[in-house]
């Protein structure tokens, strides 16, 4: 009775890929790294294409939706309301700049931005 019985149920099917045996953990790790890198190189172009297509579709949808909404609203809102919104935005911007200047004067009058500079809030520079 010198027959060897297969005690491992994972490898009991004929034709299935058997597990490799390694002499050391380092050898197994290196083989796994090599195999993983090869599979990643094989699959990367397909994944890259899929991600690029998804990002393209999302960017297209976002651009289309925002331009369509803006154009639709622009045509839907009467001219006098558009003028009011425009003037209100300009006045709000001026009031915000004035409030920022007031706060800067209160904090440190010597820390004012250089005249003619685009930087109005030194904390964001």
C-alpha positions, 0 to 999 in steps of 0.5 A: 500500500504505497499509494499516496492519497490526496488529503488536500481537498483544494487540489483534489480536482484534476486539471486545476492549477496546483499551489506552488511551494516556496522555500522561504517567505521572501521567495513567496513574497517576491513571486507574489509581487512579480505576479501582481505587477504583471496582472496590474500591467495587463489590466491597467489599460482597460481600467484607465480607459474605463475611468477616463470614459466615466470622467468624460461623461461626468464632465460633459453632463456637468457642463451641459447641465450648467449651461442649459440651466443658465441659458434657460433661466436667462431666457425665463427671467425678465430683464428688469429682474436680471438687472436687479440681480446684477446690481445687487451682486455688484453692491454686495461685492462692494459691501464685502470689500468695505467690511474686509477693509474695516476689519483689516484696519481694526486688526492692524492698520500697518498690514494693509495691502499694497495699493493697486494689488489684487490681493484684498485678504492677506490671509488667503495669500 
